[in-house]
């Protein structure tokens, strides 16, 4: 499903030089997010052959993907026409438009509906953050992080994409925020000890592997603490995530700023011996 977050004509194929190893791995394993995988392979191969520096970077940054990259390039049709090459580059860029827009976090507030339609009061309605130590998992450009920092004692922003981490750090320095720390980390491998946080929150993170993801969020949450899932407003209706409710999350519904259904989720953590 397209997000409509980017105009690919505004991005160079060199944007892929900013991809992380895990992003390259996901992109190549899935063939982008488009349905026509053969079309994606053809366009990606054309773009790689026309951009040897990007091809070199992807292979070195993600060496386990080197055979796939070599195969894509070898099987692509020979194309010399600049318009055809640019068309292939644009196809590749928009096929992973979330990864592409993450290379320009400064425009995300304008381009991404989940930031553009964000009302931080929705987070404050979910939990009292006053004096709490909070973890934001998959913090992105800091939508939840900076809101929480207005009330929490400390906010730790865990984000695996380097461009987004640097954007948050620059914003922290520019705004003089003193109670945010930004670190690398995946939802299934958080770099924190057990029972570290009063509140563990995320926005668009849980859903690929519910068991492992929720288990890791619960691990770092203190007994009696809260897990919050706060995805923000969207330009399309959200469906109730029954997988979350069956795993003990309370669903909170509201009609968002774009007029569509939104669901947030909350779960209080109970642990053995509590």
N, C-alpha and C positions, 0 to 999 in steps of 0.2 A: 504494500500500500504506500503510495507516494506521500511524503510529508509536505511538499511544496515549500521547502525552506530555502532553496537556492535557485538562482538562475545560473546554469552551468557556463554560460558565456562570460560570466564575470570572474571565472576561476581558471587559472592555469593548471595544466596537467601536472605541473611541478608541485602542486598542493600535496600530491602523494608523497613527496619527500618529507612531509611532516607526520606521516602515519607511524603509529606504534607497531611493534611486532605483533601484538595480539590482534590489532585491526587488520593487518595484512593477512594474517592467518585466517581470520573470519571471512574476509572478503574473498579470498581464493578458494576456501573450502565451500562457500555457499554460491559462488558465482554472482556476487552482488545480491541485491534484494529484488531484482526483476524476475519475472516468471520464465522468460525465454533464455535459458542458460546457454544455448548454442549461440544466440545473437550476442550475449554478453562476452563469451569467449572470443568471438571473432573481433568485436570492437576493442576489447582489452588488448588482444594480440596486436592489432594495428597500432594502437596508441603506444604500446611498449616498444615496438620496433621503431617508431618515429621519435621516441624519447629514450635513448640508450642510458642516459644518466639516471632516469627514474627506474628503468629496468635493473640497472646495477644496484641502486639503493635497495630496492625491494628484495633482491636476492641476498644481499649482505645483511640487511636488517632482520630478515626472517629466513635464515638458511635452510630450515626444513621445508620451505616453500620453493626453493630453487628449482627442483625438477618440474613443478607445475608451471612456473614462470617461463622456463625454457620451452616447455611444450606449447604454451599459449603463443609465444612469439614464433615458434617454428611452424605452427599450423595456420597462422594468420595469412590471409591473401596479401600479395604485394600491392601496396598502394603508394603512389607518389603525389597524387592530387592533394593540395593543401586543404581544400574544403572537406574532402572525405576524411582526412586525418583529424581535422578539428571536430568533425561530427563524431568520430569514434572516441576522441578524448572527452567530449561533452557527455556522451553516453556513459562512459566509465565513471565520470565524476558524479553524475546524478544517480547512478545505480547504487551508490553508497552515500547518498546526500547528507546523512547525519554525520558520517566521518568527514565529509568535505566541509560542512559548515563548522565543525569543530576546529578547523585550521584557521578560522577567522572568528574567534569568540567575541570580538568587539561588535559584530553585527547580529549576534544571536538574539539580543533583546528586541531587535526590530523584526527579525525574520521568523523566529520560532514562536508558534502560538502559545506553547506552554510557559513561555516567559512573558510574552506580550500581554497575555490575559491574566497574569498572576496577581493575586491579591494576598498579601502576606497575612492578613487577618485569618485566612483559612488555616494556616499553620497554628496560629495562636489559639484558634478555637479547638484544636485537637488536643493541646496539652499546655500546662503551665510550665514554661521553660525557666522561670525565675530562679537564678542561682544554680541551675543544673549544668552538668557536664554532658555535652551533646556531640554525637557523631553523625555526620552527613555522609552517606555512602553513595558513591557515584555522583559527587557534588556538582559536576559539570562546570558551568560558569559562576556558580555560587548563589543560585536563586534561593534555596532554602538556607544555605550557610549564613548569608548576610542578614537575612530576616531573623534567624535564631539568635545571632550575635547581639541583637538589640536588647535581648532579655536574659540570655543564658550567661553563666559565669565563663564558660569556655566552650568553643565549638571547634571540632576537628573535622576537616574536610578531606575525605579520602577519594581520590580521583586518579584513574589509571592513564589518562590522556595528558601528555606533557603540556600541550598548548593551553589547555584549560587550567592546569595547575598554575602556570605562569601568569595567566590572565587574572586569576584570583589573587595571587601574590602581589601583582602590580596594583590591583584595586585596593588591597589591604594597605599598601604603602601610601597610595594616593589619598585615601580617606582617613588614614591614621587610626585604623582599627587595631585594637590591642589584644583582643581575646579570640583570635582565629589562628589556627595552625593548619597548614596544608601539607598533605602527605600523599604518596603513591599508595595504591592498594586496590585489589579486586574484591568484589562482594563475597567471593568464596574463600578469600585468603587475606583477611584484614590484619594489618600489622600491629595488633594491640592485644594485651593480655585479657584473660577472662574477666568478666564483671567490671569493665572499665568505665561504662557510661550509664548515666541515668536515662537518657533518651537516645535511641538509634533510629534515624530517619532516612528516608530515600524517596525518590520521585519516580524514576523510570528504570528501575533496577531489577526488581524481583519478577520472575516470570519465565526465565529460560530453564532453570533447574530449582523448582520451589523448595525441595527438601534440603539441598545443600546450602542454598542461599539463605533461607530462613534460619537454618541451624547455626550458620555463622553469625548472623545478626543477633540471635539469642545468646550465643556464646559470649559476645563482648558486652551484652547488656546486663546491668546489675539486677539482682532479684528485686521484684517490685517495680522495675523500670518499664519503659514503654518502647514498643516498636511502632513507628509511624510510617505510613506509605501515603505520600501526598503528591500526586502526579500533576496537579494544576489543571487549568482550563484547556480545552481543546476545541478545534473547529469541526469536530465530529463527535457524535455521541459515544460515550464510554459504556461498556457493558459491565455488569456486576461480575467481579472475579470470584467465582464460587470456590476456586481452589484456595484462595486466601481465607474465605469465611469458614471453610471446612477445617482449616488449620488454626482456628481460634481467633481470627481477626474480626473485629466489629467493623461493619461497613457504614460509612457516613455519606449520604447522598446530598448533592445540591445541584442547582442549575447554574452553570457558569456564565461568565461574562459574554460568551459568544452565543448563549441561548441553548447550549447542549448539556446533556447529563454528565455529571462528574462524580466519581466515587473516590473517597479517601478511606484509609483503613487504619485501625488502631488495635494494638494487642498489649495487654499487661503481662509481664513475664513472671512466671512462677517457677522456682527451681527447687530441686530436692533439698530437704533440710531447712527450707525457709519457714 
